Amino acid sequence: MIYVQATHTGKGFITHEDRNNFDIRNVATDIWILEDNAQSQLWIARVSGTIKTKDEAQIIVRQFQVDTFKPSIAIAAITEPDLMVLT
């Protein structure tokens, strides 16, 4: 799996052909998890994405969660830390 930071630009960002060529899912904000193959590498270039390590992606996701859910995320981080971890 590849972790990629890329901003969704609307229609055509992920095409039907892309979905047929590789697995892709959005984790949060602009972090995407992709199957690692030649077609996904082409997609990364097409959308001007940046490959991130899992740790880098995790930091971005956690910051998004904190910024978006400030009051409840503090409680979740303490009571259910596994909810905040990328798999």
C-alpha positions in Angstrom: 0.0 0.0 0.0 1.0 3.6 -0.7 0.0 6.6 1.4 -0.5 9.7 -0.8 -1.4 13.2 0.0 -3.5 14.8 -2.8 -6.2 17.4 -2.9 -9.5 16.2 -4.5 -10.1 18.4 -7.5 -13.6 17.3 -8.4 -14.9 15.3 -11.3 -12.2 13.2 -12.9 -10.0 13.1 -9.8 -10.7 9.4 -9.6 -12.1 7.8 -12.7 -13.9 4.5 -13.2 -10.8 3.3 -15.0 -8.6 4.2 -12.0 -10.9 2.2 -9.7 -10.6 -0.8 -12.1 -6.8 -0.5 -12.2 -6.1 -0.2 -8.5 -7.6 -0.1 -5.0 -8.0 3.4 -3.6 -9.6 4.8 -0.5 -9.7 8.1 1.2 -8.8 8.1 4.9 -9.3 11.7 5.9 -8.9 15.1 4.4 -6.4 14.6 1.5 -4.8 11.3 2.5 -5.4 8.4 0.2 -4.3 4.7 0.5 -3.5 3.1 -2.8 -2.6 -0.3 -4.1 1.0 -0.1 -5.3 1.2 -0.7 -9.0 2.1 1.1 -12.2 -1.4 2.5 -12.7 -1.5 4.0 -9.2 1.9 5.6 -9.8 0.5 7.2 -12.9 -2.5 8.4 -10.9 -0.2 10.0 -8.3 1.6 11.9 -11.0 -1.7 13.0 -12.7 -3.1 14.4 -9.5 0.2 15.9 -8.4 0.1 13.7 -5.3 2.9 13.3 -2.8 3.9 9.9 -1.4 4.0 9.8 2.4 5.2 7.2 4.8 2.6 5.6 7.0 3.9 7.7 9.9 3.7 11.0 8.0 0.2 10.1 6.8 -0.8 9.3 10.4 0.3 12.7 11.6 -1.7 14.4 8.9 -4.8 12.3 9.7 -4.5 13.0 13.4 -4.1 16.7 12.9 -7.2 16.7 10.7 -9.1 14.8 13.4 -8.0 17.3 16.1 -8.8 20.3 14.0 -12.2 18.9 13.0 -13.4 17.3 16.2 -11.5 19.3 18.8 -13.7 18.6 21.9 -14.6 15.0 21.1 -11.2 13.9 19.8 -9.5 14.5 23.0 -11.8 12.1 24.8 -11.5 9.6 22.0 -7.7 9.7 22.0 -7.8 8.9 25.7 -10.6 6.3 25.7 -10.2 4.7 22.3 -6.7 5.3 20.9 -7.1 2.6 18.3 -9.7 4.7 16.5 -7.0 7.1 15.5 -4.6 4.7 13.9 -4.3 4.0 10.2 -4.4 0.4 9.2 
